[in-house]
Amino acid sequence: VLAGTETLTLGFLCVFLQFDVKRRWVVLWPLVFMKAVSAAAFLGVYFFANRFPAFWGMALRDVVVCGMLLYFADKARSAAEKDESILVPRPLGYRGE
């Protein structure tokens, strides 16, 4: 249940961030916090409860996801400051106004 709610929250906040990255930049910090706490929890399980390598791998994956969130959101915000129309994908055949 926790994994499902975390994934849904992550997806919702990513879509929410995509609609207006300049105004909703603050949404990034709960995303990074959630993934960082998840990484710390997996490391805690690995070091203090069970030395199963998958826990180390999941912690590493969550650290990489934190980095990707920060990197790509920053790139999107920089691009939005130049031209906002490039952020939201347009349907095939979209001609604009």
Secondary structure, DSSP 4 states (H G I P E B T S, - for coil): -HHHHHHHHHHHHHHHHHH-TTTSGGGHHHHHHHHHHHHHHHHHHHHHT---HHHHHHHHHHHHHHHHHHHHHHHHHHHHHH-GGGTSPPPTT----
